[in-house]
Amino acid sequence: MTNELLIDAKGIHTYYDASHILRGIDFSVARGETIGLMGRNGMGKSTLLKSIMGLVKPRSGSMTIVGKPMLGRAPYEISQLGIAYVPEGRGIFGNLSVVENLKMAARPGTCGQRDWTYERVLETFPRLKERLGHGGQQLSGGEQQMLTIGRALMTNPDVLILDEATEGLAPLIAREIWRICQLVRETGISSVIVDKNWKHVTQITDRNIILVKGEVVFAGSSAELRAQPELLTQYLGV
């Protein structure tokens, strides 16, 4: 794995009005690295992802994406640098068909790569293949999650960010999402995964970060985290 940092955020402070949510967070993603972002609800995980994506503007700190200063820039500018975001709640276009949702996102990656084609996405998500003419709102929650991940992959990203990867999904569908996460990792795309199932997360991540009240309380390898079950109890309540 190379040490090239695709995302390098330092000292991020983000507020919602007067509420100080992120308190000086450092967060980086290297090329080819898979990172688990953990913490109980309301600890700042989604706010950190939104701060990276430009959906929320931090008050202070710095952030580079592929070496370019991008703190507080517009989401489309950040996305153009190869960062794909699958938000909590999925955000698909309910009035568009599965085909339209996928094809509207298709574009080569930052190095011109076209590894993820329409055909490859359907091969990876056979369930979507059976639903091509369905509108987004006609899909089950699991199918919508597959569609939103498939759509993100159609942009041929360098980093895939998954917020609440398997939240609310049936175990069978969740297993399918974990298979996809593993596949994405094997193709060399970096990813950031937020999910409550730490066992599954640590099986595919290189590093994990735990947030408590907007601060990093643990940053280390999956092996280090699994070796400290007391941290899991203290910070994740498992």
ChimeraX commands (.cxc) that place a marker at each C-alpha (Angstrom):
marker #1 position 0.00,0.00,0.00 radius 0.5
marker #1 position 1.32,3.42,-0.94 radius 0.5
marker #1 position 1.45,6.23,1.59 radius 0.5
marker #1 position -0.09,8.75,-0.81 radius 0.5
marker #1 position -2.79,10.57,1.15 radius 0.5
marker #1 position -5.99,11.03,-0.82 radius 0.5
marker #1 position -7.70,12.82,2.09 radius 0.5
marker #1 position -5.72,14.64,4.77 radius 0.5
marker #1 position -7.75,16.67,7.26 radius 0.5
marker #1 position -6.15,18.34,10.27 radius 0.5
marker #1 position -7.58,20.18,13.26 radius 0.5
marker #1 position -11.17,20.16,11.96 radius 0.5
marker #1 position -13.61,22.18,14.07 radius 0.5
marker #1 position -17.22,22.05,12.91 radius 0.5
marker #1 position -20.23,23.70,14.50 radius 0.5
marker #1 position -23.99,23.58,14.02 radius 0.5
marker #1 position -24.91,27.11,15.07 radius 0.5
marker #1 position -23.55,27.37,18.62 radius 0.5
marker #1 position -23.03,23.60,19.05 radius 0.5
marker #1 position -19.37,22.62,18.79 radius 0.5
marker #1 position -19.58,19.18,17.13 radius 0.5
marker #1 position -16.08,18.33,15.87 radius 0.5
marker #1 position -13.25,19.36,18.17 radius 0.5
marker #1 position -9.94,19.42,16.36 radius 0.5
marker #1 position -10.16,16.14,14.46 radius 0.5
marker #1 position -7.29,14.78,12.36 radius 0.5
marker #1 position -8.40,12.29,9.72 radius 0.5
marker #1 position -6.57,10.86,6.73 radius 0.5
marker #1 position -7.16,8.21,4.05 radius 0.5
marker #1 position -4.25,6.77,2.08 radius 0.5
marker #1 position -4.57,5.25,-1.38 radius 0.5
marker #1 position -5.84,1.66,-1.12 radius 0.5
marker #1 position -6.70,1.98,2.58 radius 0.5
marker #1 position -9.98,0.88,4.18 radius 0.5
marker #1 position -10.95,2.75,7.35 radius 0.5
marker #1 position -13.70,2.10,9.89 radius 0.5
marker #1 position -15.22,5.18,11.52 radius 0.5
marker #1 position -16.95,4.24,14.77 radius 0.5
marker #1 position -18.76,5.74,17.71 radius 0.5
marker #1 position -22.20,5.84,19.27 radius 0.5
marker #1 position -24.96,7.93,17.69 radius 0.5
marker #1 position -24.43,11.68,17.91 radius 0.5
marker #1 position -20.64,11.50,18.35 radius 0.5
marker #1 position -19.81,13.35,15.11 radius 0.5
marker #1 position -19.28,10.59,12.53 radius 0.5
marker #1 position -21.73,11.89,9.93 radius 0.5
marker #1 position -20.63,15.48,10.62 radius 0.5
marker #1 position -17.02,14.51,9.89 radius 0.5
marker #1 position -18.05,12.90,6.59 radius 0.5
marker #1 position -20.17,15.93,5.66 radius 0.5
marker #1 position -17.27,18.24,6.58 radius 0.5
marker #1 position -15.00,16.28,4.23 radius 0.5
marker #1 position -17.62,16.34,1.44 radius 0.5
marker #1 position -18.24,20.09,1.73 radius 0.5
marker #1 position -21.86,19.60,2.84 radius 0.5
marker #1 position -21.02,21.29,6.15 radius 0.5
marker #1 position -18.35,23.98,6.31 radius 0.5
marker #1 position -15.86,23.62,9.18 radius 0.5
marker #1 position -14.96,26.84,11.00 radius 0.5
marker #1 position -11.28,26.00,11.19 radius 0.5
marker #1 position -8.69,23.41,10.28 radius 0.5
marker #1 position -7.20,22.32,6.98 radius 0.5
marker #1 position -8.00,19.63,4.44 radius 0.5
marker #1 position -6.29,18.53,1.29 radius 0.5
marker #1 position -7.64,16.06,-1.25 radius 0.5
marker #1 position -4.90,14.60,-3.47 radius 0.5
marker #1 position -2.71,17.43,-2.18 radius 0.5
marker #1 position -5.12,20.27,-3.10 radius 0.5
marker #1 position -6.51,22.53,-0.33 radius 0.5
marker #1 position -10.26,21.81,-0.34 radius 0.5
marker #1 position -11.62,22.79,3.10 radius 0.5
marker #1 position -15.10,24.24,2.73 radius 0.5
marker #1 position -15.19,23.84,-1.05 radius 0.5
marker #1 position -18.40,22.85,-2.83 radius 0.5
marker #1 position -19.42,19.16,-2.78 radius 0.5
marker #1 position -19.20,18.87,-6.59 radius 0.5
marker #1 position -15.58,20.08,-6.54 radius 0.5
marker #1 position -14.69,17.47,-3.92 radius 0.5
marker #1 position -16.54,14.76,-5.82 radius 0.5
marker #1 position -14.63,15.65,-9.01 radius 0.5
marker #1 position -11.39,14.78,-7.20 radius 0.5
marker #1 position -12.52,11.16,-6.92 radius 0.5
marker #1 position -14.47,11.08,-3.63 radius 0.5
marker #1 position -17.84,9.23,-3.79 radius 0.5
marker #1 position -20.27,9.56,-0.90 radius 0.5
marker #1 position -23.11,7.19,0.02 radius 0.5
marker #1 position -25.05,9.16,2.64 radius 0.5
marker #1 position -27.12,7.78,5.47 radius 0.5
marker #1 position -30.62,7.60,4.02 radius 0.5
marker #1 position -29.21,6.71,0.59 radius 0.5
marker #1 position -30.31,9.74,-1.47 radius 0.5
marker #1 position -31.32,7.96,-4.66 radius 0.5
marker #1 position -33.70,9.59,-7.16 radius 0.5
marker #1 position -37.04,7.93,-6.43 radius 0.5
marker #1 position -38.68,9.14,-9.63 radius 0.5
marker #1 position -35.89,7.74,-11.85 radius 0.5
marker #1 position -35.53,4.09,-12.83 radius 0.5
marker #1 position -32.64,1.90,-11.70 radius 0.5
marker #1 position -31.07,2.29,-15.16 radius 0.5
marker #1 position -31.38,6.09,-15.05 radius 0.5
marker #1 position -29.99,6.32,-11.50 radius 0.5
marker #1 position -26.92,4.36,-12.58 radius 0.5
marker #1 position -26.30,5.86,-16.02 radius 0.5
marker #1 position -26.58,9.47,-14.87 radius 0.5
marker #1 position -23.55,8.89,-12.61 radius 0.5
marker #1 position -21.32,7.19,-15.19 radius 0.5
marker #1 position -18.00,8.88,-15.75 radius 0.5
marker #1 position -14.30,8.01,-15.91 radius 0.5
marker #1 position -12.24,8.35,-12.74 radius 0.5
marker #1 position -9.54,10.92,-12.00 radius 0.5
marker #1 position -6.95,8.94,-13.99 radius 0.5
marker #1 position -9.38,8.16,-16.81 radius 0.5
marker #1 position -10.11,4.72,-15.35 radius 0.5
marker #1 position -13.39,3.08,-16.37 radius 0.5
marker #1 position -13.16,-0.07,-14.26 radius 0.5
marker #1 position -16.72,0.25,-13.02 radius 0.5
marker #1 position -19.00,0.13,-16.04 radius 0.5
marker #1 position -22.78,-0.23,-16.11 radius 0.5
marker #1 position -22.32,-3.92,-17.00 radius 0.5
marker #1 position -19.92,-4.54,-14.14 radius 0.5
marker #1 position -22.24,-2.91,-11.60 radius 0.5
marker #1 position -25.13,-5.14,-12.73 radius 0.5
marker #1 position -22.86,-8.17,-12.56 radius 0.5
marker #1 position -21.90,-7.19,-9.01 radius 0.5
marker #1 position -25.52,-6.50,-7.99 radius 0.5
marker #1 position -27.58,-9.19,-9.77 radius 0.5
marker #1 position -30.63,-8.10,-7.79 radius 0.5
marker #1 position -30.57,-4.71,-9.52 radius 0.5
marker #1 position -30.45,-6.44,-12.90 radius 0.5
marker #1 position -33.90,-7.86,-12.16 radius 0.5
marker #1 position -35.26,-4.39,-11.30 radius 0.5
marker #1 position -33.93,-2.21,-14.13 radius 0.5
marker #1 position -37.26,-0.63,-15.05 radius 0.5
marker #1 position -38.36,-0.08,-11.45 radius 0.5
marker #1 position -38.38,3.43,-10.03 radius 0.5
marker #1 position -36.07,4.10,-7.09 radius 0.5
marker #1 position -39.03,4.41,-4.72 radius 0.5
marker #1 position -40.29,0.93,-5.71 radius 0.5
marker #1 position -37.14,-0.76,-4.38 radius 0.5
marker #1 position -36.73,-2.28,-0.93 radius 0.5
marker #1 position -34.32,-0.61,1.51 radius 0.5
marker #1 position -31.63,-3.18,0.69 radius 0.5
marker #1 position -32.05,-2.70,-3.05 radius 0.5
marker #1 position -31.88,1.07,-2.61 radius 0.5
marker #1 position -28.59,0.66,-0.72 radius 0.5
marker #1 position -27.23,-1.52,-3.53 radius 0.5
marker #1 position -28.34,1.08,-6.06 radius 0.5
marker #1 position -26.70,3.96,-4.23 radius 0.5
marker #1 position -23.41,2.02,-3.86 radius 0.5
marker #1 position -23.61,0.97,-7.51 radius 0.5
marker #1 position -24.22,4.57,-8.53 radius 0.5
marker #1 position -21.21,5.73,-6.49 radius 0.5
marker #1 position -19.03,3.08,-8.14 radius 0.5
marker #1 position -20.16,4.29,-11.59 radius 0.5
marker #1 position -18.14,7.47,-10.91 radius 0.5
marker #1 position -14.99,5.28,-10.73 radius 0.5
marker #1 position -13.92,6.85,-7.43 radius 0.5
marker #1 position -10.59,6.74,-5.64 radius 0.5
marker #1 position -12.38,6.86,-2.25 radius 0.5
marker #1 position -15.81,5.46,-1.43 radius 0.5
marker #1 position -17.43,6.83,1.75 radius 0.5
marker #1 position -20.27,4.72,3.19 radius 0.5
marker #1 position -22.31,6.25,6.01 radius 0.5
marker #1 position -24.30,3.58,7.93 radius 0.5
marker #1 position -23.51,0.87,5.38 radius 0.5
marker #1 position -26.04,-1.71,6.63 radius 0.5
marker #1 position -28.34,0.33,8.88 radius 0.5
marker #1 position -31.83,-1.19,9.05 radius 0.5
marker #1 position -31.10,-3.93,6.50 radius 0.5
marker #1 position -32.11,-7.59,6.86 radius 0.5
marker #1 position -29.14,-9.86,7.76 radius 0.5
marker #1 position -29.08,-11.47,4.30 radius 0.5
marker #1 position -28.91,-8.10,2.55 radius 0.5
marker #1 position -26.36,-6.79,5.06 radius 0.5
marker #1 position -24.16,-9.79,4.23 radius 0.5
marker #1 position -24.39,-8.81,0.57 radius 0.5
marker #1 position -23.29,-5.24,1.37 radius 0.5
marker #1 position -20.28,-6.57,3.31 radius 0.5
marker #1 position -19.37,-8.73,0.30 radius 0.5
marker #1 position -19.41,-5.61,-1.87 radius 0.5
marker #1 position -17.24,-3.70,0.64 radius 0.5
marker #1 position -14.69,-6.51,0.50 radius 0.5
marker #1 position -14.82,-6.50,-3.30 radius 0.5
marker #1 position -14.28,-2.72,-3.40 radius 0.5
marker #1 position -11.27,-3.15,-1.13 radius 0.5
marker #1 position -9.83,-5.85,-3.40 radius 0.5
marker #1 position -10.12,-3.56,-6.43 radius 0.5
marker #1 position -7.84,-1.03,-4.70 radius 0.5
marker #1 position -10.43,1.69,-4.06 radius 0.5
marker #1 position -9.97,3.32,-0.64 radius 0.5
marker #1 position -13.04,3.37,1.56 radius 0.5
marker #1 position -14.38,4.85,4.77 radius 0.5
marker #1 position -17.09,2.73,6.38 radius 0.5
marker #1 position -19.44,3.81,9.16 radius 0.5
marker #1 position -21.46,0.95,10.62 radius 0.5
marker #1 position -22.54,-0.28,14.05 radius 0.5
marker #1 position -21.39,-3.84,13.37 radius 0.5
marker #1 position -17.78,-3.51,14.52 radius 0.5
marker #1 position -17.08,-7.22,13.95 radius 0.5
marker #1 position -17.82,-6.94,10.25 radius 0.5
marker #1 position -16.11,-3.57,9.97 radius 0.5
marker #1 position -12.86,-4.76,11.55 radius 0.5
marker #1 position -12.76,-7.81,9.28 radius 0.5
marker #1 position -12.21,-5.61,6.23 radius 0.5
marker #1 position -10.57,-2.44,7.57 radius 0.5
marker #1 position -6.89,-1.59,7.89 radius 0.5
marker #1 position -7.43,1.11,10.50 radius 0.5
marker #1 position -10.26,2.20,12.77 radius 0.5
marker #1 position -11.08,5.49,14.40 radius 0.5
marker #1 position -13.50,5.90,17.30 radius 0.5
marker #1 position -15.12,9.28,17.99 radius 0.5
marker #1 position -16.56,10.39,21.31 radius 0.5
marker #1 position -18.19,13.84,21.45 radius 0.5
marker #1 position -16.36,15.04,18.36 radius 0.5
marker #1 position -12.89,13.90,19.43 radius 0.5
marker #1 position -10.77,10.92,18.39 radius 0.5
marker #1 position -10.38,8.56,21.36 radius 0.5
marker #1 position -8.87,5.64,19.45 radius 0.5
marker #1 position -6.96,5.35,16.18 radius 0.5
marker #1 position -5.28,2.08,15.34 radius 0.5
marker #1 position -5.33,-1.15,13.38 radius 0.5
marker #1 position -8.20,-3.63,13.41 radius 0.5
marker #1 position -5.99,-6.11,15.29 radius 0.5
marker #1 position -5.22,-3.49,17.97 radius 0.5
marker #1 position -8.91,-2.71,18.41 radius 0.5
marker #1 position -9.96,-6.35,18.64 radius 0.5
marker #1 position -7.23,-6.88,21.25 radius 0.5
marker #1 position -8.83,-4.22,23.48 radius 0.5
marker #1 position -12.42,-5.35,24.07 radius 0.5
marker #1 position -12.70,-2.89,26.97 radius 0.5
marker #1 position -12.56,-0.04,24.41 radius 0.5
marker #1 position -15.45,-1.56,22.50 radius 0.5
marker #1 position -17.47,-1.75,25.71 radius 0.5
marker #1 position -16.55,1.75,26.82 radius 0.5
marker #1 position -16.99,3.61,23.53 radius 0.5
marker #1 position -19.39,1.51,21.48 radius 0.5
marker #1 position -21.44,-0.11,24.21 radius 0.5
marker #1 position -20.97,-3.69,22.99 radius 0.5
marker link #1:1,2 radius 0.2
marker link #1:2,3 radius 0.2
marker link #1:3,4 radius 0.2
marker link #1:4,5 radius 0.2
marker link #1:5,6 radius 0.2
marker link #1:6,7 radius 0.2
marker link #1:7,8 radius 0.2
marker link #1:8,9 radius 0.2
marker link #1:9,10 radius 0.2
marker link #1:10,11 radius 0.2
marker link #1:11,12 radius 0.2
marker link #1:12,13 radius 0.2
marker link #1:13,14 radius 0.2
marker link #1:14,15 radius 0.2
marker link #1:15,16 radius 0.2
marker link #1:16,17 radius 0.2
marker link #1:17,18 radius 0.2
marker link #1:18,19 radius 0.2
marker link #1:19,20 radius 0.2
marker link #1:20,21 radius 0.2
marker link #1:21,22 radius 0.2
marker link #1:22,23 radius 0.2
marker link #1:23,24 radius 0.2
marker link #1:24,25 radius 0.2
marker link #1:25,26 radius 0.2
marker link #1:26,27 radius 0.2
marker link #1:27,28 radius 0.2
marker link #1:28,29 radius 0.2
marker link #1:29,30 radius 0.2
marker link #1:30,31 radius 0.2
marker link #1:31,32 radius 0.2
marker link #1:32,33 radius 0.2
marker link #1:33,34 radius 0.2
marker link #1:34,35 radius 0.2
marker link #1:35,36 radius 0.2
marker link #1:36,37 radius 0.2
marker link #1:37,38 radius 0.2
marker link #1:38,39 radius 0.2
marker link #1:39,40 radius 0.2
marker link #1:40,41 radius 0.2
marker link #1:41,42 radius 0.2
marker link #1:42,43 radius 0.2
marker link #1:43,44 radius 0.2
marker link #1:44,45 radius 0.2
marker link #1:45,46 radius 0.2
marker link #1:46,47 radius 0.2
marker link #1:47,48 radius 0.2
marker link #1:48,49 radius 0.2
marker link #1:49,50 radius 0.2
marker link #1:50,51 radius 0.2
marker link #1:51,52 radius 0.2
marker link #1:52,53 radius 0.2
marker link #1:53,54 radius 0.2
marker link #1:54,55 radius 0.2
marker link #1:55,56 radius 0.2
marker link #1:56,57 radius 0.2
marker link #1:57,58 radius 0.2
marker link #1:58,59 radius 0.2
marker link #1:59,60 radius 0.2
marker link #1:60,61 radius 0.2
marker link #1:61,62 radius 0.2
marker link #1:62,63 radius 0.2
marker link #1:63,64 radius 0.2
marker link #1:64,65 radius 0.2
marker link #1:65,66 radius 0.2
marker link #1:66,67 radius 0.2
marker link #1:67,68 radius 0.2
marker link #1:68,69 radius 0.2
marker link #1:69,70 radius 0.2
marker link #1:70,71 radius 0.2
marker link #1:71,72 radius 0.2
marker link #1:72,73 radius 0.2
marker link #1:73,74 radius 0.2
marker link #1:74,75 radius 0.2
marker link #1:75,76 radius 0.2
marker link #1:76,77 radius 0.2
marker link #1:77,78 radius 0.2
marker link #1:78,79 radius 0.2
marker link #1:79,80 radius 0.2
marker link #1:80,81 radius 0.2
marker link #1:81,82 radius 0.2
marker link #1:82,83 radius 0.2
marker link #1:83,84 radius 0.2
marker link #1:84,85 radius 0.2
marker link #1:85,86 radius 0.2
marker link #1:86,87 radius 0.2
marker link #1:87,88 radius 0.2
marker link #1:88,89 radius 0.2
marker link #1:89,90 radius 0.2
marker link #1:90,91 radius 0.2
marker link #1:91,92 radius 0.2
marker link #1:92,93 radius 0.2
marker link #1:93,94 radius 0.2
marker link #1:94,95 radius 0.2
marker link #1:95,96 radius 0.2
marker link #1:96,97 radius 0.2
marker link #1:97,98 radius 0.2
marker link #1:98,99 radius 0.2
marker link #1:99,100 radius 0.2
marker link #1:100,101 radius 0.2
marker link #1:101,102 radius 0.2
marker link #1:102,103 radius 0.2
marker link #1:103,104 radius 0.2
marker link #1:104,105 radius 0.2
marker link #1:105,106 radius 0.2
marker link #1:106,107 radius 0.2
marker link #1:107,108 radius 0.2
marker link #1:108,109 radius 0.2
marker link #1:109,110 radius 0.2
marker link #1:110,111 radius 0.2
marker link #1:111,112 radius 0.2
marker link #1:112,113 radius 0.2
marker link #1:113,114 radius 0.2
marker link #1:114,115 radius 0.2
marker link #1:115,116 radius 0.2
marker link #1:116,117 radius 0.2
marker link #1:117,118 radius 0.2
marker link #1:118,119 radius 0.2
marker link #1:119,120 radius 0.2
marker link #1:120,121 radius 0.2
marker link #1:121,122 radius 0.2
marker link #1:122,123 radius 0.2
marker link #1:123,124 radius 0.2
marker link #1:124,125 radius 0.2
marker link #1:125,126 radius 0.2
marker link #1:126,127 radius 0.2
marker link #1:127,128 radius 0.2
marker link #1:128,129 radius 0.2
marker link #1:129,130 radius 0.2
marker link #1:130,131 radius 0.2
marker link #1:131,132 radius 0.2
marker link #1:132,133 radius 0.2
marker link #1:133,134 radius 0.2
marker link #1:134,135 radius 0.2
marker link #1:135,136 radius 0.2
marker link #1:136,137 radius 0.2
marker link #1:137,138 radius 0.2
marker link #1:138,139 radius 0.2
marker link #1:139,140 radius 0.2
marker link #1:140,141 radius 0.2
marker link #1:141,142 radius 0.2
marker link #1:142,143 radius 0.2
marker link #1:143,144 radius 0.2
marker link #1:144,145 radius 0.2
marker link #1:145,146 radius 0.2
marker link #1:146,147 radius 0.2
marker link #1:147,148 radius 0.2
marker link #1:148,149 radius 0.2
marker link #1:149,150 radius 0.2
marker link #1:150,151 radius 0.2
marker link #1:151,152 radius 0.2
marker link #1:152,153 radius 0.2
marker link #1:153,154 radius 0.2
marker link #1:154,155 radius 0.2
marker link #1:155,156 radius 0.2
marker link #1:156,157 radius 0.2
marker link #1:157,158 radius 0.2
marker link #1:158,159 radius 0.2
marker link #1:159,160 radius 0.2
marker link #1:160,161 radius 0.2
marker link #1:161,162 radius 0.2
marker link #1:162,163 radius 0.2
marker link #1:163,164 radius 0.2
marker link #1:164,165 radius 0.2
marker link #1:165,166 radius 0.2
marker link #1:166,167 radius 0.2
marker link #1:167,168 radius 0.2
marker link #1:168,169 radius 0.2
marker link #1:169,170 radius 0.2
marker link #1:170,171 radius 0.2
marker link #1:171,172 radius 0.2
marker link #1:172,173 radius 0.2
marker link #1:173,174 radius 0.2
marker link #1:174,175 radius 0.2
marker link #1:175,176 radius 0.2
marker link #1:176,177 radius 0.2
marker link #1:177,178 radius 0.2
marker link #1:178,179 radius 0.2
marker link #1:179,180 radius 0.2
marker link #1:180,181 radius 0.2
marker link #1:181,182 radius 0.2
marker link #1:182,183 radius 0.2
marker link #1:183,184 radius 0.2
marker link #1:184,185 radius 0.2
marker link #1:185,186 radius 0.2
marker link #1:186,187 radius 0.2
marker link #1:187,188 radius 0.2
marker link #1:188,189 radius 0.2
marker link #1:189,190 radius 0.2
marker link #1:190,191 radius 0.2
marker link #1:191,192 radius 0.2
marker link #1:192,193 radius 0.2
marker link #1:193,194 radius 0.2
marker link #1:194,195 radius 0.2
marker link #1:195,196 radius 0.2
marker link #1:196,197 radius 0.2
marker link #1:197,198 radius 0.2
marker link #1:198,199 radius 0.2
marker link #1:199,200 radius 0.2
marker link #1:200,201 radius 0.2
marker link #1:201,202 radius 0.2
marker link #1:202,203 radius 0.2
marker link #1:203,204 radius 0.2
marker link #1:204,205 radius 0.2
marker link #1:205,206 radius 0.2
marker link #1:206,207 radius 0.2
marker link #1:207,208 radius 0.2
marker link #1:208,209 radius 0.2
marker link #1:209,210 radius 0.2
marker link #1:210,211 radius 0.2
marker link #1:211,212 radius 0.2
marker link #1:212,213 radius 0.2
marker link #1:213,214 radius 0.2
marker link #1:214,215 radius 0.2
marker link #1:215,216 radius 0.2
marker link #1:216,217 radius 0.2
marker link #1:217,218 radius 0.2
marker link #1:218,219 radius 0.2
marker link #1:219,220 radius 0.2
marker link #1:220,221 radius 0.2
marker link #1:221,222 radius 0.2
marker link #1:222,223 radius 0.2
marker link #1:223,224 radius 0.2
marker link #1:224,225 radius 0.2
marker link #1:225,226 radius 0.2
marker link #1:226,227 radius 0.2
marker link #1:227,228 radius 0.2
marker link #1:228,229 radius 0.2
marker link #1:229,230 radius 0.2
marker link #1:230,231 radius 0.2
marker link #1:231,232 radius 0.2
marker link #1:232,233 radius 0.2
marker link #1:233,234 radius 0.2
marker link #1:234,235 radius 0.2
marker link #1:235,236 radius 0.2
marker link #1:236,237 radius 0.2
marker link #1:237,238 radius 0.2
view
